[in-house]
Amino acid sequence: MEKAERERIIIPDENGDEHLFEVLFTFDVEETGKSYMVLIAAGDEENDEEEVEVHAFRYEEKGDGDDDLSLHPIETDEEWDMVEEMLNTFSEGEEE
């Protein structure tokens, strides 16, 4: 069975080097009005023998286009706990 194509985004690092990531999922938290994005490096999922490094950010859409995203690091333990819970739910759904 072929997997659906995931959305990909490019994120520059602190040196200006661009890295390609695949969006695993996004979710919104109604209570806070914040949105979160969970990513993996493009191609990481193809290697099933290693653990995949997951990256998470809080994000804001800056304009009308899909290319206008502002990513922010997750800074609080409460946010990390919420992301981890969503990731666990996502992972359980992927295994079925």
PyMOL commands that set and color helices and strands:
alter all, ss='L'
color gray80, all
select helices_A, chain A and resi 44-46+77-95
alter helices_A, ss='H'
color red, helices_A
select strands_A, chain A and resi 8-12+18-29+34-41+54-61+69-73
alter strands_A, ss='S'
color yellow, strands_A
deselect
rebuild
show_as cartoon
